[in-house]
Amino acid sequence: AMAMAELDSGAAVTSWNYSGERMAVGFTDGGAEVWSKGFGNGSPALSLDFKWKVSSSIVKLCWGPMEFGDIVASCSKDGSVCVWEEINENGKLKWRQCAQLAENSYCLDLKFGNCLGGLKLVTACADGYARIYETSDCIDLSKWQLQAVVSNATDVTEKIGKCSCSGASISWKPPAGSIQQPLFALGYSTDVSAFSTTKIWEFAEEHRRWYPIAELSNADDSVGVSSISWAPNLGRPNELIAVASGSTVSIWDLEIGGKQGVSVQRIAELEHSAEVWQIDWDMSGMTLASSSSDGTVRLWQAGLDGAWRQQASLRA
């Protein structure tokens, strides 16, 4: 294998855009960079396009839907959430900060969603709340409104007031066509087992509110959620959602809109030899990749018998 780029020290988080052609990098000193894939000396390589700096160490980055151009959101340790966009200024491409959203608490994860009502951004914070921002103007991304504040805990004061949220993960239902359904999964890692769970949230247009429609309970409720990934659906009757907790990845089958409303079933538990950090599906929704603290990336698929098995592994 050949290195495509060498990042400066302090690089903490990365995020690839939907096409896999561009990568955003966040640093512990608040720096951020955007790299693009190209070819150098006939070999694939990444070249630095632009860099900027925010007020505090960057915790997470995410790219916006490609329909809105090249946009990146970042959250920092001081609670600030910034939205950046690439613009053409006098024939030259550059990045500018178009919005800053002030959170009341340390932001743990954030994800864009493209719904019928416009572009949305969900942030999950250490106070146990997720905030859903929206903009109906796809041209002017400086105008964001707080649409809703939700929590996985039913009794926020009792559960969140006495617990510490150390991690969170958000995953939108992938779009079927050009528009996403207003559905996302939200999971937390806390020191209170009743709150370390994953819930599915849906926007009810008739009531103009977000509601939890399903809960995906961990196999071991003492272990929090480290990563969630909602699989693309290319013709399956039901949805697949993967949830990583500790050294286990659970695969869930989710039926929405059936005779019984919403039904969930855990169909597999993928055991690892170390804590799982991140999971992600391929574009077909048939292969799941998992990375763990032992430096191993594993690829999983379901066989014809429906059983999930490890198909390959890569070690750093």
Contacts in CASP RR format, 6 or more apart in sequence:
PFRMAT RR
TARGET T0000
AUTHOR 0000-0000-0000
METHOD contacts of the structure
MODEL  1
AMAMAELDSGAAVTSWNYSGERMAVGFTDGGAEVWSKGFGNGSPALSLDF
KWKVSSSIVKLCWGPMEFGDIVASCSKDGSVCVWEEINENGKLKWRQCAQ
LAENSYCLDLKFGNCLGGLKLVTACADGYARIYETSDCIDLSKWQLQAVV
SNATDVTEKIGKCSCSGASISWKPPAGSIQQPLFALGYSTDVSAFSTTKI
WEFAEEHRRWYPIAELSNADDSVGVSSISWAPNLGRPNELIAVASGSTVS
IWDLEIGGKQGVSVQRIAELEHSAEVWQIDWDMSGMTLASSSSDGTVRLW
QAGLDGAWRQQASLRA
2 43 0 8 1.000
2 44 0 8 1.000
4 37 0 8 1.000
4 44 0 8 1.000
4 45 0 8 1.000
4 46 0 8 1.000
5 35 0 8 1.000
5 45 0 8 1.000
5 46 0 8 1.000
5 47 0 8 1.000
5 48 0 8 1.000
7 25 0 8 1.000
7 33 0 8 1.000
8 27 0 8 1.000
10 27 0 8 1.000
10 28 0 8 1.000
10 29 0 8 1.000
11 25 0 8 1.000
11 26 0 8 1.000
11 27 0 8 1.000
12 26 0 8 1.000
12 27 0 8 1.000
12 28 0 8 1.000
12 57 0 8 1.000
12 58 0 8 1.000
12 59 0 8 1.000
13 25 0 8 1.000
13 26 0 8 1.000
13 58 0 8 1.000
13 59 0 8 1.000
13 60 0 8 1.000
13 61 0 8 1.000
14 23 0 8 1.000
14 24 0 8 1.000
14 25 0 8 1.000
14 26 0 8 1.000
14 61 0 8 1.000
15 23 0 8 1.000
15 24 0 8 1.000
15 60 0 8 1.000
15 61 0 8 1.000
15 62 0 8 1.000
15 63 0 8 1.000
15 72 0 8 1.000
16 22 0 8 1.000
16 23 0 8 1.000
16 24 0 8 1.000
16 63 0 8 1.000
17 23 0 8 1.000
17 24 0 8 1.000
17 63 0 8 1.000
17 64 0 8 1.000
17 66 0 8 1.000
17 70 0 8 1.000
18 63 0 8 1.000
18 65 0 8 1.000
18 66 0 8 1.000
19 66 0 8 1.000
20 37 0 8 1.000
21 36 0 8 1.000
21 37 0 8 1.000
22 34 0 8 1.000
22 35 0 8 1.000
22 36 0 8 1.000
22 37 0 8 1.000
22 49 0 8 1.000
22 63 0 8 1.000
22 70 0 8 1.000
23 34 0 8 1.000
23 35 0 8 1.000
23 36 0 8 1.000
23 37 0 8 1.000
23 46 0 8 1.000
24 32 0 8 1.000
24 33 0 8 1.000
24 34 0 8 1.000
24 35 0 8 1.000
24 61 0 8 1.000
24 63 0 8 1.000
24 72 0 8 1.000
24 74 0 8 1.000
25 32 0 8 1.000
25 33 0 8 1.000
25 34 0 8 1.000
25 35 0 8 1.000
25 61 0 8 1.000
26 32 0 8 1.000
26 33 0 8 1.000
26 58 0 8 1.000
26 61 0 8 1.000
26 74 0 8 1.000
27 33 0 8 1.000
27 57 0 8 1.000
27 58 0 8 1.000
28 57 0 8 1.000
28 58 0 8 1.000
29 53 0 8 1.000
29 57 0 8 1.000
30 53 0 8 1.000
30 54 0 8 1.000
30 55 0 8 1.000
30 56 0 8 1.000
30 57 0 8 1.000
30 58 0 8 1.000
30 76 0 8 1.000
31 51 0 8 1.000
31 52 0 8 1.000
31 53 0 8 1.000
31 54 0 8 1.000
31 58 0 8 1.000
32 51 0 8 1.000
32 52 0 8 1.000
32 53 0 8 1.000
32 54 0 8 1.000
32 58 0 8 1.000
32 61 0 8 1.000
32 72 0 8 1.000
32 74 0 8 1.000
32 84 0 8 1.000
33 48 0 8 1.000
33 49 0 8 1.000
33 50 0 8 1.000
33 51 0 8 1.000
34 48 0 8 1.000
34 49 0 8 1.000
34 50 0 8 1.000
34 51 0 8 1.000
34 72 0 8 1.000
34 86 0 8 1.000
34 95 0 8 1.000
35 46 0 8 1.000
35 47 0 8 1.000
35 48 0 8 1.000
35 49 0 8 1.000
36 46 0 8 1.000
36 47 0 8 1.000
36 49 0 8 1.000
37 44 0 8 1.000
37 45 0 8 1.000
37 46 0 8 1.000
38 44 0 8 1.000
38 45 0 8 1.000
38 46 0 8 1.000
38 47 0 8 1.000
39 45 0 8 1.000
49 93 0 8 1.000
50 86 0 8 1.000
50 93 0 8 1.000
50 94 0 8 1.000
50 95 0 8 1.000
52 84 0 8 1.000
52 95 0 8 1.000
52 97 0 8 1.000
54 74 0 8 1.000
54 76 0 8 1.000
54 80 0 8 1.000
54 82 0 8 1.000
55 76 0 8 1.000
55 78 0 8 1.000
55 80 0 8 1.000
56 76 0 8 1.000
56 77 0 8 1.000
56 78 0 8 1.000
56 79 0 8 1.000
56 80 0 8 1.000
57 76 0 8 1.000
57 77 0 8 1.000
58 74 0 8 1.000
58 75 0 8 1.000
58 76 0 8 1.000
59 75 0 8 1.000
59 76 0 8 1.000
59 77 0 8 1.000
59 106 0 8 1.000
59 107 0 8 1.000
59 108 0 8 1.000
60 74 0 8 1.000
60 75 0 8 1.000
60 107 0 8 1.000
60 108 0 8 1.000
60 109 0 8 1.000
60 110 0 8 1.000
61 72 0 8 1.000
61 73 0 8 1.000
61 74 0 8 1.000
62 72 0 8 1.000
62 73 0 8 1.000
62 110 0 8 1.000
62 111 0 8 1.000
62 112 0 8 1.000
63 70 0 8 1.000
63 71 0 8 1.000
63 72 0 8 1.000
63 112 0 8 1.000
64 71 0 8 1.000
64 72 0 8 1.000
64 73 0 8 1.000
64 112 0 8 1.000
64 113 0 8 1.000
64 114 0 8 1.000
64 119 0 8 1.000
65 112 0 8 1.000
65 113 0 8 1.000
65 114 0 8 1.000
65 119 0 8 1.000
65 175 0 8 1.000
67 114 0 8 1.000
67 138 0 8 1.000
67 178 0 8 1.000
68 114 0 8 1.000
68 119 0 8 1.000
68 138 0 8 1.000
68 141 0 8 1.000
69 85 0 8 1.000
69 86 0 8 1.000
70 85 0 8 1.000
70 86 0 8 1.000
71 83 0 8 1.000
71 84 0 8 1.000
71 85 0 8 1.000
71 86 0 8 1.000
71 98 0 8 1.000
71 112 0 8 1.000
71 141 0 8 1.000
72 83 0 8 1.000
72 84 0 8 1.000
72 85 0 8 1.000
72 95 0 8 1.000
73 81 0 8 1.000
73 82 0 8 1.000
73 83 0 8 1.000
73 84 0 8 1.000
73 110 0 8 1.000
73 112 0 8 1.000
73 121 0 8 1.000
74 81 0 8 1.000
74 82 0 8 1.000
74 84 0 8 1.000
75 81 0 8 1.000
75 82 0 8 1.000
75 103 0 8 1.000
75 107 0 8 1.000
75 108 0 8 1.000
75 109 0 8 1.000
75 110 0 8 1.000
75 123 0 8 1.000
76 82 0 8 1.000
76 107 0 8 1.000
77 106 0 8 1.000
79 102 0 8 1.000
79 103 0 8 1.000
79 105 0 8 1.000
79 106 0 8 1.000
79 107 0 8 1.000
79 125 0 8 1.000
80 100 0 8 1.000
80 101 0 8 1.000
80 102 0 8 1.000
80 103 0 8 1.000
81 100 0 8 1.000
81 101 0 8 1.000
81 102 0 8 1.000
81 103 0 8 1.000
81 107 0 8 1.000
81 110 0 8 1.000
81 121 0 8 1.000
81 123 0 8 1.000
82 97 0 8 1.000
82 99 0 8 1.000
82 100 0 8 1.000
82 101 0 8 1.000
83 97 0 8 1.000
83 98 0 8 1.000
83 99 0 8 1.000
83 100 0 8 1.000
83 101 0 8 1.000
83 121 0 8 1.000
83 141 0 8 1.000
83 144 0 8 1.000
84 95 0 8 1.000
84 96 0 8 1.000
84 97 0 8 1.000
84 98 0 8 1.000
85 95 0 8 1.000
85 96 0 8 1.000
85 98 0 8 1.000
85 141 0 8 1.000
86 93 0 8 1.000
86 94 0 8 1.000
86 95 0 8 1.000
87 93 0 8 1.000
87 94 0 8 1.000
87 95 0 8 1.000
87 96 0 8 1.000
98 141 0 8 1.000
98 142 0 8 1.000
99 141 0 8 1.000
99 142 0 8 1.000
99 143 0 8 1.000
99 144 0 8 1.000
101 121 0 8 1.000
101 123 0 8 1.000
101 133 0 8 1.000
101 144 0 8 1.000
103 123 0 8 1.000
103 125 0 8 1.000
103 131 0 8 1.000
104 125 0 8 1.000
104 127 0 8 1.000
105 125 0 8 1.000
105 126 0 8 1.000
105 127 0 8 1.000
105 128 0 8 1.000
105 129 0 8 1.000
106 125 0 8 1.000
106 126 0 8 1.000
107 123 0 8 1.000
107 124 0 8 1.000
107 125 0 8 1.000
107 126 0 8 1.000
108 124 0 8 1.000
108 125 0 8 1.000
108 126 0 8 1.000
108 165 0 8 1.000
108 166 0 8 1.000
108 167 0 8 1.000
108 168 0 8 1.000
109 123 0 8 1.000
109 124 0 8 1.000
109 167 0 8 1.000
109 168 0 8 1.000
109 169 0 8 1.000
109 170 0 8 1.000
110 121 0 8 1.000
110 122 0 8 1.000
110 123 0 8 1.000
110 124 0 8 1.000
110 170 0 8 1.000
111 121 0 8 1.000
111 122 0 8 1.000
111 170 0 8 1.000
111 171 0 8 1.000
111 172 0 8 1.000
111 184 0 8 1.000
112 119 0 8 1.000
112 120 0 8 1.000
112 121 0 8 1.000
112 172 0 8 1.000
113 119 0 8 1.000
113 120 0 8 1.000
113 121 0 8 1.000
113 122 0 8 1.000
113 172 0 8 1.000
113 180 0 8 1.000
113 184 0 8 1.000
114 120 0 8 1.000
114 175 0 8 1.000
114 178 0 8 1.000
114 179 0 8 1.000
114 180 0 8 1.000
115 179 0 8 1.000
115 180 0 8 1.000
115 181 0 8 1.000
115 182 0 8 1.000
115 203 0 8 1.000
116 179 0 8 1.000
116 182 0 8 1.000
117 134 0 8 1.000
117 136 0 8 1.000
118 134 0 8 1.000
118 135 0 8 1.000
118 136 0 8 1.000
118 138 0 8 1.000
119 134 0 8 1.000
119 135 0 8 1.000
119 138 0 8 1.000
119 141 0 8 1.000
120 132 0 8 1.000
120 133 0 8 1.000
120 134 0 8 1.000
120 147 0 8 1.000
120 182 0 8 1.000
121 132 0 8 1.000
121 133 0 8 1.000
121 134 0 8 1.000
121 144 0 8 1.000
122 130 0 8 1.000
122 131 0 8 1.000
122 132 0 8 1.000
122 133 0 8 1.000
122 170 0 8 1.000
122 172 0 8 1.000
122 184 0 8 1.000
122 186 0 8 1.000
123 130 0 8 1.000
123 131 0 8 1.000
123 133 0 8 1.000
124 130 0 8 1.000
124 167 0 8 1.000
124 168 0 8 1.000
124 169 0 8 1.000
124 170 0 8 1.000
124 186 0 8 1.000
124 187 0 8 1.000
124 188 0 8 1.000
125 131 0 8 1.000
125 165 0 8 1.000
125 168 0 8 1.000
126 164 0 8 1.000
126 165 0 8 1.000
126 166 0 8 1.000
126 167 0 8 1.000
127 160 0 8 1.000
127 165 0 8 1.000
128 151 0 8 1.000
128 152 0 8 1.000
128 153 0 8 1.000
128 156 0 8 1.000
128 160 0 8 1.000
128 165 0 8 1.000
128 168 0 8 1.000
128 188 0 8 1.000
128 190 0 8 1.000
128 195 0 8 1.000
129 149 0 8 1.000
129 150 0 8 1.000
129 151 0 8 1.000
129 156 0 8 1.000
129 160 0 8 1.000
130 149 0 8 1.000
130 150 0 8 1.000
130 151 0 8 1.000
130 152 0 8 1.000
130 168 0 8 1.000
130 170 0 8 1.000
130 186 0 8 1.000
130 201 0 8 1.000
131 146 0 8 1.000
131 148 0 8 1.000
131 149 0 8 1.000
132 146 0 8 1.000
132 147 0 8 1.000
132 148 0 8 1.000
132 149 0 8 1.000
132 150 0 8 1.000
132 210 0 8 1.000
133 144 0 8 1.000
133 145 0 8 1.000
133 146 0 8 1.000
133 147 0 8 1.000
134 144 0 8 1.000
134 145 0 8 1.000
134 147 0 8 1.000
135 141 0 8 1.000
135 143 0 8 1.000
135 144 0 8 1.000
135 145 0 8 1.000
137 143 0 8 1.000
148 209 0 8 1.000
148 210 0 8 1.000
150 186 0 8 1.000
150 201 0 8 1.000
150 210 0 8 1.000
150 212 0 8 1.000
151 160 0 8 1.000
152 186 0 8 1.000
152 187 0 8 1.000
152 188 0 8 1.000
152 195 0 8 1.000
152 197 0 8 1.000
152 198 0 8 1.000
152 199 0 8 1.000
152 212 0 8 1.000
153 159 0 8 1.000
153 160 0 8 1.000
153 194 0 8 1.000
153 195 0 8 1.000
159 192 0 8 1.000
159 194 0 8 1.000
159 195 0 8 1.000
160 195 0 8 1.000
162 192 0 8 1.000
163 190 0 8 1.000
163 191 0 8 1.000
163 192 0 8 1.000
163 195 0 8 1.000
164 190 0 8 1.000
164 191 0 8 1.000
165 188 0 8 1.000
165 189 0 8 1.000
165 190 0 8 1.000
165 195 0 8 1.000
166 189 0 8 1.000
166 190 0 8 1.000
166 191 0 8 1.000
167 188 0 8 1.000
167 189 0 8 1.000
167 190 0 8 1.000
167 224 0 8 1.000
167 225 0 8 1.000
167 226 0 8 1.000
168 186 0 8 1.000
168 187 0 8 1.000
168 188 0 8 1.000
168 189 0 8 1.000
168 225 0 8 1.000
169 185 0 8 1.000
169 186 0 8 1.000
169 187 0 8 1.000
169 225 0 8 1.000
169 226 0 8 1.000
169 227 0 8 1.000
169 228 0 8 1.000
170 184 0 8 1.000
170 185 0 8 1.000
170 186 0 8 1.000
170 187 0 8 1.000
170 228 0 8 1.000
171 184 0 8 1.000
171 185 0 8 1.000
171 228 0 8 1.000
171 229 0 8 1.000
171 230 0 8 1.000
171 241 0 8 1.000
172 180 0 8 1.000
172 183 0 8 1.000
172 184 0 8 1.000
172 230 0 8 1.000
173 180 0 8 1.000
173 181 0 8 1.000
173 183 0 8 1.000
173 184 0 8 1.000
173 230 0 8 1.000
173 239 0 8 1.000
174 180 0 8 1.000
174 230 0 8 1.000
174 231 0 8 1.000
174 232 0 8 1.000
174 233 0 8 1.000
175 181 0 8 1.000
176 233 0 8 1.000
181 202 0 8 1.000
182 202 0 8 1.000
182 203 0 8 1.000
182 210 0 8 1.000
183 200 0 8 1.000
183 201 0 8 1.000
183 202 0 8 1.000
183 203 0 8 1.000
183 256 0 8 1.000
184 200 0 8 1.000
184 201 0 8 1.000
184 230 0 8 1.000
185 198 0 8 1.000
185 199 0 8 1.000
185 200 0 8 1.000
185 201 0 8 1.000
185 216 0 8 1.000
185 228 0 8 1.000
185 230 0 8 1.000
185 241 0 8 1.000
185 243 0 8 1.000
186 198 0 8 1.000
186 199 0 8 1.000
186 201 0 8 1.000
186 228 0 8 1.000
187 196 0 8 1.000
187 197 0 8 1.000
187 198 0 8 1.000
187 199 0 8 1.000
187 225 0 8 1.000
187 228 0 8 1.000
187 243 0 8 1.000
188 195 0 8 1.000
188 196 0 8 1.000
188 197 0 8 1.000
188 224 0 8 1.000
188 225 0 8 1.000
189 196 0 8 1.000
189 223 0 8 1.000
189 224 0 8 1.000
189 225 0 8 1.000
189 226 0 8 1.000
190 196 0 8 1.000
190 224 0 8 1.000
193 221 0 8 1.000
193 222 0 8 1.000
194 221 0 8 1.000
196 218 0 8 1.000
196 221 0 8 1.000
196 222 0 8 1.000
196 223 0 8 1.000
196 224 0 8 1.000
196 225 0 8 1.000
196 245 0 8 1.000
197 215 0 8 1.000
197 216 0 8 1.000
197 217 0 8 1.000
197 218 0 8 1.000
197 221 0 8 1.000
197 225 0 8 1.000
198 215 0 8 1.000
198 216 0 8 1.000
198 217 0 8 1.000
198 218 0 8 1.000
198 225 0 8 1.000
198 228 0 8 1.000
198 241 0 8 1.000
198 243 0 8 1.000
199 212 0 8 1.000
199 214 0 8 1.000
199 215 0 8 1.000
199 216 0 8 1.000
200 212 0 8 1.000
200 213 0 8 1.000
200 214 0 8 1.000
200 215 0 8 1.000
200 216 0 8 1.000
200 241 0 8 1.000
200 254 0 8 1.000
200 262 0 8 1.000
201 210 0 8 1.000
201 211 0 8 1.000
201 212 0 8 1.000
201 213 0 8 1.000
202 210 0 8 1.000
202 211 0 8 1.000
202 213 0 8 1.000
203 209 0 8 1.000
203 210 0 8 1.000
203 211 0 8 1.000
204 210 0 8 1.000
204 211 0 8 1.000
213 256 0 8 1.000
213 262 0 8 1.000
214 254 0 8 1.000
214 262 0 8 1.000
214 264 0 8 1.000
215 264 0 8 1.000
216 241 0 8 1.000
216 243 0 8 1.000
216 250 0 8 1.000
216 252 0 8 1.000
216 264 0 8 1.000
216 266 0 8 1.000
218 224 0 8 1.000
218 225 0 8 1.000
218 243 0 8 1.000
218 245 0 8 1.000
218 250 0 8 1.000
219 245 0 8 1.000
219 248 0 8 1.000
219 250 0 8 1.000
219 266 0 8 1.000
219 269 0 8 1.000
220 245 0 8 1.000
220 246 0 8 1.000
220 248 0 8 1.000
223 245 0 8 1.000
223 246 0 8 1.000
223 248 0 8 1.000
224 245 0 8 1.000
224 246 0 8 1.000
225 243 0 8 1.000
225 244 0 8 1.000
225 245 0 8 1.000
226 244 0 8 1.000
226 245 0 8 1.000
226 246 0 8 1.000
226 275 0 8 1.000
226 276 0 8 1.000
226 277 0 8 1.000
226 278 0 8 1.000
227 243 0 8 1.000
227 244 0 8 1.000
227 276 0 8 1.000
227 277 0 8 1.000
227 278 0 8 1.000
227 279 0 8 1.000
228 241 0 8 1.000
228 242 0 8 1.000
228 243 0 8 1.000
228 244 0 8 1.000
228 279 0 8 1.000
229 241 0 8 1.000
229 242 0 8 1.000
229 279 0 8 1.000
229 280 0 8 1.000
229 281 0 8 1.000
229 288 0 8 1.000
230 239 0 8 1.000
230 240 0 8 1.000
230 241 0 8 1.000
230 281 0 8 1.000
231 239 0 8 1.000
231 240 0 8 1.000
231 241 0 8 1.000
231 242 0 8 1.000
231 281 0 8 1.000
231 285 0 8 1.000
231 288 0 8 1.000
232 281 0 8 1.000
232 283 0 8 1.000
232 284 0 8 1.000
232 285 0 8 1.000
233 239 0 8 1.000
233 240 0 8 1.000
233 285 0 8 1.000
234 284 0 8 1.000
234 285 0 8 1.000
237 255 0 8 1.000
238 253 0 8 1.000
238 254 0 8 1.000
238 255 0 8 1.000
239 253 0 8 1.000
239 254 0 8 1.000
239 255 0 8 1.000
239 256 0 8 1.000
240 251 0 8 1.000
240 252 0 8 1.000
240 253 0 8 1.000
240 254 0 8 1.000
240 281 0 8 1.000
240 285 0 8 1.000
241 251 0 8 1.000
241 252 0 8 1.000
241 254 0 8 1.000
242 249 0 8 1.000
242 250 0 8 1.000
242 251 0 8 1.000
242 252 0 8 1.000
242 279 0 8 1.000
242 281 0 8 1.000
242 288 0 8 1.000
243 249 0 8 1.000
243 250 0 8 1.000
243 252 0 8 1.000
244 276 0 8 1.000
244 277 0 8 1.000
244 278 0 8 1.000
244 279 0 8 1.000
244 290 0 8 1.000
245 276 0 8 1.000
246 275 0 8 1.000
246 276 0 8 1.000
247 271 0 8 1.000
247 272 0 8 1.000
247 273 0 8 1.000
247 274 0 8 1.000
247 275 0 8 1.000
247 276 0 8 1.000
247 292 0 8 1.000
248 269 0 8 1.000
248 270 0 8 1.000
248 271 0 8 1.000
248 272 0 8 1.000
248 276 0 8 1.000
249 269 0 8 1.000
249 270 0 8 1.000
249 272 0 8 1.000
249 276 0 8 1.000
249 279 0 8 1.000
249 288 0 8 1.000
249 290 0 8 1.000
249 300 0 8 1.000
250 266 0 8 1.000
250 268 0 8 1.000
250 269 0 8 1.000
250 270 0 8 1.000
251 266 0 8 1.000
251 267 0 8 1.000
251 268 0 8 1.000
251 269 0 8 1.000
251 270 0 8 1.000
251 288 0 8 1.000
251 308 0 8 1.000
252 264 0 8 1.000
252 265 0 8 1.000
252 266 0 8 1.000
252 267 0 8 1.000
253 264 0 8 1.000
253 265 0 8 1.000
253 266 0 8 1.000
253 267 0 8 1.000
254 262 0 8 1.000
254 263 0 8 1.000
254 264 0 8 1.000
255 261 0 8 1.000
255 262 0 8 1.000
255 263 0 8 1.000
255 264 0 8 1.000
256 262 0 8 1.000
267 306 0 8 1.000
267 308 0 8 1.000
268 302 0 8 1.000
268 307 0 8 1.000
268 308 0 8 1.000
270 288 0 8 1.000
270 290 0 8 1.000
270 300 0 8 1.000
270 308 0 8 1.000
270 310 0 8 1.000
272 290 0 8 1.000
272 292 0 8 1.000
272 298 0 8 1.000
273 292 0 8 1.000
273 294 0 8 1.000
273 296 0 8 1.000
274 292 0 8 1.000
274 293 0 8 1.000
274 294 0 8 1.000
274 295 0 8 1.000
274 296 0 8 1.000
275 292 0 8 1.000
275 293 0 8 1.000
276 290 0 8 1.000
276 291 0 8 1.000
276 292 0 8 1.000
276 293 0 8 1.000
277 291 0 8 1.000
277 292 0 8 1.000
277 293 0 8 1.000
278 290 0 8 1.000
278 291 0 8 1.000
279 288 0 8 1.000
279 289 0 8 1.000
279 290 0 8 1.000
279 291 0 8 1.000
280 288 0 8 1.000
280 289 0 8 1.000
281 287 0 8 1.000
281 288 0 8 1.000
281 289 0 8 1.000
282 288 0 8 1.000
282 289 0 8 1.000
286 301 0 8 1.000
286 302 0 8 1.000
287 299 0 8 1.000
287 300 0 8 1.000
287 301 0 8 1.000
287 311 0 8 1.000
288 299 0 8 1.000
288 300 0 8 1.000
288 301 0 8 1.000
289 297 0 8 1.000
289 298 0 8 1.000
289 299 0 8 1.000
289 300 0 8 1.000
290 297 0 8 1.000
290 298 0 8 1.000
290 300 0 8 1.000
291 297 0 8 1.000
291 298 0 8 1.000
292 298 0 8 1.000
295 315 0 8 1.000
295 316 0 8 1.000
296 313 0 8 1.000
296 314 0 8 1.000
296 315 0 8 1.000
296 316 0 8 1.000
297 313 0 8 1.000
297 314 0 8 1.000
297 315 0 8 1.000
297 316 0 8 1.000
298 310 0 8 1.000
298 312 0 8 1.000
298 313 0 8 1.000
298 314 0 8 1.000
299 310 0 8 1.000
299 311 0 8 1.000
299 312 0 8 1.000
299 313 0 8 1.000
300 308 0 8 1.000
300 309 0 8 1.000
300 310 0 8 1.000
300 311 0 8 1.000
301 308 0 8 1.000
301 309 0 8 1.000
301 311 0 8 1.000
302 308 0 8 1.000
302 309 0 8 1.000
303 309 0 8 1.000
END
